[in-house]
Amino acid sequence: MIKTGIIIVISAFALLTLSAQDKDTTTKREIRKAKKARKMKQGKLLFTPLARPAYTPEMYFIVAGGLILYNQS
């Protein structure tokens, strides 16, 4: 009887935690999109960082990186 009650309480807590996380993620995503749209409207320079793993016989495993710069004006 006590085990069943504990399982119910833990399940309810897990469901509430997961539902709260989904709302926060959606809100953060909307904020990021709004900031990007505002920067694009103002004509500011935007950049996207890139990092890719690679393998060569001489250097073995390496990580190469770069940036993509663009201006939406």
C-alpha angles and dihedrals in degrees: 000000000000091000090055091051092050091050091050092050093048091047092050091049091049092050092049091048093049093047091050091051092053091055092050093049092051091048093050091048091052091049091051092050092049092050092049092048091050092050091048091049090051090050095241122161113262127197136193118204118221130196124175132178117232139179129212127172092235099045100025112205117008137164117223123195143183146151136252111213123193139166120206100207 
